[in-house]
Amino acid sequence: MKFSAILPTISREAPVLIAGPTASGKSALAMELAARDGRLIVNADALQVYGNWRVLTARPSAAEEAALPHALYGHVARDGDYSVGAWLREVAGLLDRPLVIVGGTGLYFTALTGGLAEVPAVPAAVRAEADALFRDGGVAALLAGVDAATAARIDRQNGARVQRAWEVLRATGRGLADWQADTPPPLLPLAQVEPVVLRPQVAWLDARIALRFDQMLTQGALEEVRAELPHWQPALPSAKAIGAPELIAHLHGETTLYEAKLAAVLASRRYAKRQRTWFRSRMAEWRGVELP
């Protein structure tokens, strides 16, 4: 995808933030900006940080990473403990050079431009208790133990977000919403950056998602997942890579490859819908770029 009409309108000096749903072409735009301005491309995708995934998470290829400077891609172990707070701390160490920060994890961007509450770390015992509660009762069981103020603000369909809220209340005695009320100033306020959010037409994006998963299979996604079989732990954050559970099921003989592909494409489309909803509700002040 070429962004020739957009490029001349984007600042050459300010840090550029590029958000967009999966398969919308945001990485291509970031690479064009990096080549034009000598920028460092910084990852803002919560799954592209994991070293065990490249093809399945659409991480830049080894050739692309060699051609242009990239940061915060593939640097976390599959079982590593990583969070938006850890990501912010790493971004803070990169602000001495021109940046283009690109990804689809809305929480990373809202924390970057709006600040992040300094919530204490959750003890392992509390995390284990939450894991057990989720296994036994699902999201509903966790949500029942979340304070009303936090429950009114979080995405109740996102199990990871609900579990995080439950763990914080359990570990600290304060709801996540209460902690967020004490949020410090942001690392990069919106007034100091050029924020761009890609807004593709749904039918166009759905077609790209299906095509991209076919390309992933051609590029070795199934082999990448097969290499994960000895290490597979579905509860790990890294295991949330879309396509991984579906291809694992195929490798276990539970589905055909065609069925796994259909399930992965459907999961990707649903994820893109959640991303679009987040961007509409949380990024109204960002510059929207309609696609195609």
C-alpha positions as CSV (number, residue, x, y, z in Angstrom):
1,M,0.0,0.0,0.0
2,K,1.2,3.5,-0.9
3,F,0.4,6.6,1.2
4,S,1.7,9.2,-1.2
5,A,-1.3,11.5,-0.6
6,I,-0.9,11.3,3.2
7,L,2.9,11.6,3.6
8,P,3.3,15.3,2.6
9,T,0.8,16.3,5.2
10,I,2.6,14.6,8.1
11,S,5.1,16.5,10.2
12,R,8.8,15.9,9.7
13,E,9.7,17.0,13.2
14,A,7.1,16.0,15.7
15,P,6.8,12.4,17.0
16,V,4.2,10.6,14.8
17,L,1.8,8.1,16.3
18,I,0.0,5.7,13.9
19,A,-2.8,3.6,15.2
20,G,-5.1,1.3,13.2
21,P,-6.8,-2.0,13.2
22,T,-5.1,-5.2,12.2
23,A,-4.2,-5.5,8.5
24,S,-4.9,-1.8,7.8
25,G,-1.4,-1.1,6.4
26,K,-0.1,1.0,9.3
27,S,3.3,-0.6,9.3
28,A,3.8,0.3,5.7
29,L,3.0,3.9,6.5
30,A,5.4,3.9,9.4
31,M,8.2,2.5,7.2
32,E,7.6,5.2,4.6
33,L,7.9,7.9,7.3
34,A,11.0,6.3,8.8
35,A,12.7,6.2,5.4
36,R,11.7,9.8,4.7
37,D,12.7,11.4,8.0
38,G,15.3,9.0,9.5
39,R,12.9,8.0,12.2
40,L,13.1,5.0,14.6
41,I,10.0,2.7,14.2
42,V,8.7,1.9,17.7
43,N,6.3,-1.0,18.2
44,A,3.0,-0.3,19.9
45,D,1.5,-3.8,19.5
46,A,1.2,-5.9,22.6
47,L,1.8,-9.2,20.8
48,Q,4.6,-8.2,18.4
49,V,6.8,-7.8,21.5
50,Y,7.2,-11.6,21.8
51,G,10.2,-13.2,20.3
52,N,8.5,-16.5,19.5
53,W,6.1,-14.9,17.0
54,R,7.0,-13.1,13.8
55,V,4.8,-14.4,10.9
56,L,1.7,-14.9,13.0
57,T,1.7,-11.4,14.5
58,A,2.7,-9.7,11.2
59,R,5.9,-8.4,12.8
60,P,8.2,-6.7,10.3
61,S,10.3,-9.2,8.5
62,A,14.0,-9.7,9.3
63,A,14.8,-7.8,6.0
64,E,12.6,-4.9,7.0
65,E,14.1,-4.7,10.4
66,A,17.6,-4.7,8.8
67,A,16.7,-2.0,6.3
68,L,15.2,0.5,8.8
69,P,15.8,1.0,12.6
70,H,13.1,-0.8,14.7
71,A,12.6,-1.0,18.5
72,L,10.6,-3.0,20.9
73,Y,9.8,-5.9,18.5
74,G,10.4,-9.5,19.5
75,H,12.4,-8.7,22.6
76,V,10.2,-10.4,25.2
77,A,10.3,-14.2,25.9
78,R,7.2,-16.2,25.3
79,D,6.6,-16.5,29.1
80,G,7.9,-13.0,29.9
81,D,6.1,-10.7,32.2
82,Y,5.3,-7.6,30.1
83,S,2.8,-4.8,30.6
84,V,1.9,-1.3,29.3
85,G,3.9,0.1,32.2
86,A,7.0,-1.8,31.0
87,W,6.4,-0.6,27.4
88,L,6.1,3.1,28.6
89,R,9.4,2.8,30.5
90,E,11.1,1.5,27.4
91,V,9.6,4.2,25.2
92,A,10.8,6.8,27.6
93,G,14.4,5.8,26.9
94,L,13.9,6.4,23.1
95,L,12.7,10.0,23.2
96,D,16.0,11.4,22.3
97,R,15.6,10.7,18.6
98,P,12.9,11.1,15.9
99,L,10.2,8.5,16.3
100,V,7.2,7.0,14.6
101,I,5.3,4.8,17.0
102,V,3.0,2.3,15.3
103,G,0.6,-0.4,16.4
104,G,-2.9,-1.6,17.1
105,T,-2.9,-1.7,20.9
106,G,-5.1,1.2,21.9
107,L,-4.2,0.9,25.6
108,Y,-0.6,1.6,24.8
109,F,-1.4,4.8,23.0
110,T,-3.9,6.1,25.6
111,A,-1.3,5.5,28.3
112,L,1.4,7.2,26.2
113,T,-0.7,10.3,25.5
114,G,-2.9,10.4,28.6
115,G,-0.7,9.0,31.3
116,L,-0.7,5.7,33.2
117,A,-1.6,5.1,36.9
118,E,1.3,3.8,38.9
119,V,-0.4,0.7,40.2
120,P,1.7,-1.6,42.4
121,A,2.8,-4.9,41.0
122,V,0.3,-7.8,41.6
123,P,1.8,-10.6,43.7
124,A,2.1,-14.0,42.0
125,A,-0.3,-15.6,44.5
126,V,-3.1,-13.1,43.6
127,R,-2.4,-13.7,39.9
128,A,-2.8,-17.5,40.5
129,E,-6.0,-16.9,42.4
130,A,-7.4,-14.9,39.5
131,D,-6.3,-17.5,37.0
132,A,-8.1,-20.2,39.0
133,L,-11.2,-18.1,39.2
134,F,-11.2,-17.4,35.5
135,R,-10.8,-21.2,34.8
136,D,-13.7,-22.0,37.0
137,G,-16.1,-19.2,36.2
138,G,-14.9,-17.2,33.3
139,V,-15.0,-13.5,32.9
140,A,-18.4,-13.3,34.7
141,A,-16.8,-14.6,37.9
142,L,-14.0,-12.1,37.8
143,L,-16.4,-9.2,37.0
144,A,-18.5,-10.0,40.0
145,G,-15.4,-9.2,42.1
146,V,-14.6,-5.8,40.5
147,D,-15.7,-2.6,42.1
148,A,-18.6,-0.7,40.5
149,A,-16.6,2.4,39.4
150,T,-14.0,0.2,37.5
151,A,-16.6,-2.1,36.1
152,A,-18.4,0.8,34.5
153,R,-15.2,1.9,32.7
154,I,-13.5,-1.3,31.5
155,D,-14.2,-3.4,28.4
156,R,-16.3,-6.2,30.0
157,Q,-15.7,-8.4,27.0
158,N,-11.9,-8.3,27.4
159,G,-11.0,-11.1,29.8
160,A,-7.4,-9.7,30.3
161,R,-8.7,-6.3,31.3
162,V,-11.3,-7.7,33.7
163,Q,-8.8,-9.9,35.3
164,R,-6.4,-7.0,35.7
165,A,-9.1,-5.0,37.5
166,W,-9.9,-7.9,39.8
167,E,-6.2,-8.5,40.6
168,V,-5.6,-4.8,41.4
169,L,-8.6,-4.6,43.8
170,R,-7.6,-7.9,45.5
171,A,-4.0,-6.9,45.8
172,T,-4.3,-3.3,46.9
173,G,-7.7,-2.8,48.3
174,R,-8.3,0.0,45.9
175,G,-10.2,-0.2,42.6
176,L,-8.4,0.3,39.3
177,A,-10.6,3.4,38.6
178,D,-9.4,4.9,42.0
179,W,-5.7,4.3,41.0
180,Q,-6.4,5.9,37.6
181,A,-7.7,9.0,39.2
182,D,-4.1,9.6,40.5
183,T,-2.6,9.3,37.0
184,P,0.6,11.3,36.5
185,P,1.2,13.5,33.4
186,P,1.6,11.7,30.1
187,L,4.9,10.9,28.5
188,L,3.8,12.4,25.1
189,P,0.8,14.6,25.4
190,L,-1.3,14.8,22.2
191,A,-0.4,18.5,21.8
192,Q,3.2,17.5,21.3
193,V,2.7,14.7,18.7
194,E,1.1,14.1,15.4
195,P,-1.5,11.4,16.1
196,V,-2.9,9.5,13.1
197,V,-5.5,6.7,13.2
198,L,-6.4,4.7,10.1
199,R,-10.1,4.1,9.5
200,P,-10.6,1.5,6.8
201,Q,-13.9,0.5,5.3
202,V,-15.1,-2.7,6.9
203,A,-15.5,-4.8,3.7
204,W,-12.1,-3.7,2.4
205,L,-10.4,-4.6,5.7
206,D,-12.2,-7.9,6.0
207,A,-10.9,-8.9,2.5
208,R,-7.3,-7.9,3.5
209,I,-7.5,-9.9,6.7
210,A,-8.5,-13.0,4.8
211,L,-5.8,-12.5,2.2
212,R,-3.1,-11.8,4.9
213,F,-3.8,-15.0,6.7
214,D,-3.4,-16.9,3.5
215,Q,-0.1,-15.1,3.1
216,M,0.9,-16.0,6.6
217,L,0.4,-19.6,5.9
218,T,2.5,-19.4,2.8
219,Q,5.2,-17.6,4.8
220,G,5.4,-20.3,7.4
221,A,2.8,-19.6,10.1
222,L,1.9,-23.2,10.6
223,E,5.6,-24.1,11.0
224,E,6.0,-21.3,13.5
225,V,3.1,-22.6,15.5
226,R,4.4,-26.2,15.3
227,A,7.6,-25.0,16.9
228,E,5.5,-23.7,19.8
229,L,3.9,-27.0,20.6
230,P,6.5,-28.1,23.2
231,H,6.1,-24.7,25.0
232,W,2.3,-24.1,24.5
233,Q,0.6,-22.7,27.5
234,P,-2.8,-21.2,26.5
235,A,-2.9,-19.0,29.6
236,L,0.2,-17.0,28.7
237,P,-0.4,-13.5,27.2
238,S,1.8,-14.5,24.2
239,A,-0.6,-17.3,23.5
240,K,-3.3,-14.7,22.6
241,A,-1.7,-14.2,19.2
242,I,-4.7,-14.6,16.8
243,G,-4.3,-17.8,14.8
244,A,-2.2,-19.5,17.4
245,P,-5.0,-21.4,19.2
246,E,-6.7,-22.2,15.9
247,L,-3.5,-23.7,14.4
248,I,-2.7,-25.5,17.6
249,A,-6.1,-27.1,17.4
250,H,-5.3,-28.2,13.8
251,L,-1.9,-29.6,14.8
252,H,-3.6,-31.6,17.6
253,G,-5.9,-33.1,15.0
254,E,-9.0,-31.4,16.3
255,T,-9.8,-29.4,13.0
256,T,-8.7,-29.3,9.4
257,L,-6.3,-26.6,8.3
258,Y,-9.2,-25.0,6.3
259,E,-11.4,-24.9,9.4
260,A,-8.5,-23.5,11.4
261,K,-8.0,-20.8,8.8
262,L,-11.7,-19.8,8.8
263,A,-11.7,-19.6,12.6
264,A,-8.5,-17.5,12.6
265,V,-9.9,-15.1,10.0
266,L,-13.1,-14.7,12.0
267,A,-11.2,-14.1,15.2
268,S,-9.1,-11.4,13.4
269,R,-12.2,-9.7,12.0
270,R,-13.8,-9.6,15.5
271,Y,-10.5,-8.2,16.9
272,A,-10.5,-5.5,14.3
273,K,-14.1,-4.6,15.2
274,R,-13.0,-4.2,18.9
275,Q,-10.1,-2.1,17.8
276,R,-12.3,0.2,15.7
277,T,-14.6,0.6,18.7
278,W,-11.7,1.6,20.9
279,F,-10.3,4.1,18.4
280,R,-13.7,5.7,17.9
281,S,-14.3,6.1,21.7
282,R,-10.8,6.9,22.9
283,M,-9.2,8.6,19.9
284,A,-11.7,11.1,18.8
285,E,-9.1,13.9,18.9
286,W,-6.7,12.0,16.6
287,R,-6.5,12.7,12.8
288,G,-8.6,10.1,11.1
289,V,-7.4,8.7,7.7
290,E,-10.1,7.0,5.7
291,L,-9.1,3.9,3.7
292,P,-9.1,2.7,1.0
